[in-house]
C-alpha cells in the first residue's frame, strides 16, 4: 500500500467504528460539533504548525492542499462525533475522558510520524502541544453549546406546554343533538 493512501485507511476505520457504535440520529445531531471541533480545529492546528514549522504532513502527493492531507479534517470530524457521543456526564469522568483523548491523540500522532505521514520538528513535544488545548476547548465548547441547545428546547417545550393549558382539553358539557332523521322515523310510526 502506498504511504499516501494510509489516511484513507484510518478514516475508513473511524467511519466503520462510527457507523457500528453511534446511532444514525445521534450522528446527525453530533455532525456539526464534529465538523467544528474536529475538522475546522484540525485545519487551524495544522495551519499554525505549518506556519511555525513545528509539524507538517508529508507524502500526501495529490491528496493535499496547502500542507494539509484531504482526509485529516474528515477523520478528525468523525473522531469527534464518536468522542462526543461517549462523553460522560460526571465532571470527574469528563476530566479523565479528556485526558485519555489527549493521550490517544498523542499516540496516534506518533504512529503517523512513524508511518512517514507526519513530520514533527521536536518529536514527542510536538505531538503533545496541539492536543493539550484542543481537547479541553472542544469539550468545553461542546458542553456549552449543548447546554444552550437543551435550554432552548426546554424553553420551547415549556411554552408549548403552557399554551396547552390555555386551550380547553375537556369533554363538551352539552349532549349532542339528536339526528333529525331519527325523530321523523320514530314520529312516522305513531
Helices and strands as residue ranges (DSSP letters): G 3-5, H 6-21, H 24-34, I 35-40, H 41-52, E 55-57, G 61-63, E 64-65, E 68-69, H 70-85, H 91-114, E 118-120, H 124-166, H 180-189
